[in-house]
Amino acid sequence: MNVKSNKISSNQIEIEIEVPAIQTDSYFQLAASNLSKNLKVNGFRPGKVPPEIVERELGSQKLYDEAANLAVSKTLPKAIIENRIEMVGQPDIVITKIAKGNPMKYKAKIWVIPEIKMANYKGLEVKRQKLEVKPEEVDGSLKYLQKSRTKLITVNRPAKLGDRVEIDFVAKNNGVKIEGGESRNHPLIIGENRFIPGFEEKLEGMKNQEENEFSLRVPENWHQKNLANQNIDFKVKINLVQERQIPELSDEFAKSLGNFQSLEQLKSNIKEGILEEKKQKDRERIRMELVGKVAENSEMDIPEVLINFELDKMIGELKASVEDMSLDFDVYLREIKKTPEDFKKEWRKNAEKRVKISLILREIAKKEKIEVGEEEITERISKAVKHYPNLKEAERNIDLPAFKEYTEGVIKNEKVFELLEREAKIV
């Protein structure tokens, strides 16, 4: 197999591959075998029909296309590996010559990792933030702990502020049920204002199994723009009323949470935890500032395919975030009157920055000969899958080879960040 390489730009090359005639003929044979598996010809078993009969029955184009696809799928990966081509995305293939008894020729235009003119990444200066924990932050965490230990007592009385209730409701606009405007046994806490202003107040005084109908006007600044400043008619039924018994903040409450002797000790522990979290966030900020400086001052011609891949990834992240809030992604897009393409246009510069940072991390690892050992990967994967009962169960839920590659990348990036921190002037 002859391979000729031609550099088109700093991020794209074209290789021309010539497959010997004897190999080309073997691909014709294999193509005929593949195509004849579902071909019924008298006197021949499926998969054993001669190429000339397959060609007569299915047409030359189909046989030649199948032979060409087989040849490319077998020879291109070998050419890429042997020539140490760092390919990204899918190549553009053009068959320039194919005929039985003759060498086959084709060209592959390939996006590659771009050449990088790396800026200095040692001795960079960044400022460490002054970190402190405010009393209200500790109080907020305490309130969260209080809520998490709240007891719910079902009561037979009218609902009041602070109660947890379960309701059936239907919401209509001009007689038409609005999207997402119906729910059964919907839980809410009166006073948390999760609904249209005024809705929860209408529930106060209602008893179990009592029904009520009322109308409310949606505020002009409501997040569902199509409902803003509209009158919504509600039909509501209360199915359950529960009183929330929130524990008092005391030494006894602290002791109930674990190894704490007093409320002050619990507060101290919370403060330390918040401070540690802030230190971690500041460390992440420092790391991103360092690599961001390197990326900003480095030069590279980023392949378009990498930018598009990153934009698709960012859309996926947004979709996951929206669905985590129990919202339908398509409905969300309609509400904000945007499409994925709108986001891609807005996010393009950020996507370019993310790709650039990723390439910089990769280049530094390469220059510094940073490697990741099998033991490190195995240990990290073992921690990640430890909640599975066994390895077979993990394999059913995770693509382990892909996860291994991902884990190796994460560890390698961590080592690069550690190097940047060691070499930096953090003041």
Summary of the structure (lengths in Angstrom):
residues: 427
radius of gyration: 32.0
end to end distance: 57.8
largest distance: 91.4
contacts: 1145
relative contact order: 0.10
helix: 49%
strand: 22%
